């Protein structure tokens, strides 16, 4: 949101020591609207993550899961600094 991106994604993947390097089982991309709050985005990705987890567990149980390498370069954003929060607010973004 702080980078004005227009979409966000979630995935179920295998664990690997490198960030965003495990093989993907399921994923979903959702649009981000300019006026969305951080809280609404968090709710959206939490609900979609739960759906993907249930789907992935079911596929694993039934032996029908397929894996693929991640596409492109992964990205990781750590916990925001105070300056990052200030910048977020200056951009007109909302937490709630």
Protein Blocks (a to p, Z undefined) as FASTA:
>chain_A
ZZopabdcdddddddfbghkbccfbdcdddddfkbcfklmmmmmmmmmmmmmmmmmmmmm
nopaccdddehjddddddddfklmmmmmmnopafZZ
